[in-house]
C-alpha cells in the first residue's frame, strides 16, 4: 500500500479516542441514522431509527403525527440517542431532554428542516420523496443534550 492509498483508506481520523468537536460536527453532518430511545407510557424503553439534524446545539427530529416516539417524548422528555457507524467505528451518544417545538401541523418550521434532511439522507432527489407528503402533519422535536459522549476507533472503550 502506498502513502496515498493509506490516506484514502476509510477510517476514523486520528487514534482511537474521543472525537474533537470539529470531528463530531463533521460526523453528524453525514447521513447516519439516529437511533432514538425514550420511555413508553408504561415506562418501558422504546427505540426507533429516525433522521436527525444537528444544529443550534442539539438535535432536531421530525416525525409524522402517528410516530410513537414523538408521542412518548411529548409526555416524558427523557431521551437517549445513538448515531454510529460499524465499518468505520465512530459514535455519538447523547442523553438529553426532548422539547416539543411543534405539535403535529402542516407547513410549520419542520418543513425546511425536513427538506434539508431529505437531501442529506437521500441526495439531490430527496425532496421528490418529501414533497408529496407535505400535507401530512408532523411533529418537530428538539433534543437538548445533557451529556454527549463521542468515540472513534475500537468501540470496547465507550459503552
C-alpha positions as CSV (number, residue, x, y, z in Angstrom):
1,X,0.0,0.0,0.0
2,X,1.3,3.4,-0.9
3,X,1.1,6.5,1.2
4,X,-1.7,7.8,-1.0
5,X,-3.6,4.6,-0.6
6,X,-3.3,4.8,3.1
7,X,-4.5,8.4,3.1
8,X,-7.6,7.5,1.0
9,X,-8.4,4.4,3.1
10,X,-11.7,4.9,5.1
11,X,-11.3,5.1,8.8
12,X,-11.9,7.4,11.7
13,X,-9.4,10.3,11.8
14,X,-6.7,10.0,14.5
15,X,-6.1,7.3,17.0
16,X,-8.9,5.6,19.0
17,X,-10.5,8.0,21.5
18,X,-13.0,10.9,21.8
19,X,-13.7,12.9,18.7
20,X,-12.9,16.6,18.7
21,X,-15.8,19.0,18.4
22,X,-15.0,19.5,14.7
23,X,-14.8,15.7,14.0
24,X,-18.2,15.3,15.8
25,X,-19.8,18.0,13.8
26,X,-18.5,16.6,10.5
27,X,-19.7,13.1,11.5
28,X,-23.1,14.4,12.5
29,X,-23.4,16.2,9.2
30,X,-23.2,12.9,7.4
31,X,-26.1,10.6,6.5
32,X,-26.1,8.3,9.5
33,X,-29.5,7.4,11.0
34,X,-30.1,8.3,14.6
35,X,-31.5,5.7,16.9
36,X,-33.6,7.4,19.5
37,X,-34.8,5.8,22.7
38,X,-37.4,7.1,25.0
39,X,-39.9,5.7,27.5
40,X,-43.3,4.5,26.5
41,X,-46.4,5.1,28.6
42,X,-45.8,2.0,30.7
43,X,-42.2,3.0,31.5
44,X,-40.6,0.5,29.0
45,X,-37.8,1.6,26.7
46,X,-38.9,2.4,23.1
47,X,-36.4,2.8,20.3
48,X,-36.7,3.9,16.7
49,X,-34.5,4.9,13.8
50,X,-35.0,8.5,12.7
51,X,-33.4,11.2,10.6
52,X,-31.8,14.0,12.5
53,X,-30.3,17.4,12.0
54,X,-27.6,18.6,14.4
55,X,-27.8,22.4,14.8
56,X,-28.4,25.0,17.5
57,X,-26.5,22.9,20.0
58,X,-28.9,19.9,19.8
59,X,-30.8,17.5,17.5
60,X,-33.9,18.2,15.5
61,X,-36.2,15.3,14.8
62,X,-39.2,15.4,12.5
63,X,-41.9,12.7,13.0
64,X,-45.2,12.1,11.4
65,X,-48.3,12.7,13.5
66,X,-48.6,9.0,14.4
67,X,-44.9,8.5,15.3
68,X,-45.0,6.7,18.7
69,X,-41.5,8.0,19.7
70,X,-42.7,11.6,19.3
71,X,-45.9,11.0,21.2
72,X,-43.9,9.4,24.1
73,X,-41.4,12.3,24.1
74,X,-44.3,14.7,24.4
75,X,-45.3,13.0,27.6
76,X,-41.8,12.2,29.0
77,X,-38.8,14.2,27.8
78,X,-36.1,11.6,29.0
79,X,-34.3,10.6,25.8
80,X,-31.2,8.9,24.6
81,X,-29.8,8.9,21.1
82,X,-27.1,6.9,19.4
83,X,-25.6,7.8,16.0
84,X,-22.9,5.4,14.9
85,X,-21.1,3.5,12.1
86,X,-19.7,0.0,12.2
87,X,-17.4,-0.3,9.2
88,X,-15.6,2.8,10.3
89,X,-16.1,2.8,14.1
90,X,-17.4,6.1,15.2
91,X,-20.3,7.0,17.6
92,X,-22.0,9.8,19.3
93,X,-24.1,9.0,22.4
94,X,-26.4,11.7,23.8
95,X,-28.5,11.8,26.9
96,X,-31.0,14.7,26.7
97,X,-34.4,16.2,27.2
98,X,-36.9,16.3,24.4
99,X,-38.6,19.6,23.8
100,X,-41.7,19.7,21.6
101,X,-41.1,22.7,19.3
102,X,-44.2,22.0,17.2
103,X,-47.1,19.6,17.7
104,X,-48.4,17.9,14.5
105,X,-49.1,20.6,11.9
106,X,-48.8,21.3,8.2
107,X,-46.4,23.9,7.0
108,X,-44.5,24.6,10.2
109,X,-40.8,25.2,10.9
110,X,-40.4,21.4,10.4
111,X,-40.8,21.7,6.6
112,X,-37.4,23.4,6.0
113,X,-35.6,21.1,8.4
114,X,-37.2,18.1,6.7
115,X,-36.2,19.4,3.3
116,X,-32.5,19.6,4.4
117,X,-32.8,16.1,5.9
118,X,-34.2,14.7,2.7
119,X,-31.3,16.0,0.7
120,X,-28.7,14.8,3.3
121,X,-30.2,11.3,3.6
122,X,-31.5,10.7,0.0
123,X,-29.3,13.0,-2.1
124,X,-30.4,15.8,-4.5
125,X,-33.7,13.9,-5.3
126,X,-34.6,13.8,-1.6
127,X,-37.2,16.5,-1.9
128,X,-39.1,14.3,-4.5
129,X,-39.7,11.9,-1.7
130,X,-40.8,14.6,0.8
131,X,-42.9,16.9,-1.4
132,X,-45.9,14.6,-1.9
133,X,-46.2,14.1,1.8
134,X,-46.1,17.8,2.9
135,X,-49.8,17.6,3.7
136,X,-49.1,15.0,6.4
137,X,-49.0,16.7,9.8
138,X,-45.6,16.3,11.6
139,X,-44.0,16.9,15.0
140,X,-40.8,18.9,15.4
141,X,-38.9,17.7,18.4
142,X,-35.6,19.2,19.7
143,X,-33.3,17.1,21.8
144,X,-31.3,19.3,24.2
145,X,-28.2,17.4,25.2
146,X,-27.4,17.0,28.9
147,X,-24.3,14.9,28.0
148,X,-22.6,14.0,24.7
149,X,-20.0,11.2,24.5
150,X,-18.1,10.6,21.3
151,X,-15.7,7.9,20.2
152,X,-13.7,6.9,17.2
153,X,-12.0,3.6,16.7
154,X,-12.5,0.4,18.8
155,X,-15.9,0.5,20.4
156,X,-15.0,-1.5,23.5
157,X,-13.9,1.6,25.3
158,X,-17.1,3.6,25.4
159,X,-20.3,1.7,26.2
